Amino acid sequence: MCDFKAGHDIHIEGDVYINDQSHQPISLVQCTNEELYAQRQYRKQRLAREKKRKIKRWAVLFLCGEVVLCGVALWYHMLGNTTLSSLLLGLGSIFLELVALQYVVVEQNDLQQAHINALREIDLILRERDAQ
């Protein structure tokens, strides 16, 4: 380190190594098979937890949308327009379910995608080592 400035009372001869005890991310290729198995379990648990969290968050929003839709359909039914009421309930419910399916199941956020990519890499490394 050429920027290391010692005072007059400190004499440094040779190289200076500073270890700040930080945890550097290690490559999955450097891990042993046991560490990879543990990493795979950890990633699967985190992925399942993220999926549950995502479902809980969106379920409240879509439930509110369904309640509003049912309220409007009930209002039209009380006015005597049963055809529009049935149409609102049927098509609105199908639309909300498809949108919910798209956001919750099909579309993955960055954290889920990172865990999926790591799981694929772990499986590939274990397959290459014939340890799967």
Secondary structure, DSSP 8 states (H G I E B T S, - for coil): -TT----TT----S-------------GGGS-HHHHHHHHHHHHHHHHHHHHHHHHHHHHHHHHHHHHHHHHHHHHHHTT-HHHHHHHHHHHHHHHHHHHHIIIII---HHHHHHHHHHHHHHHHHHHTT--
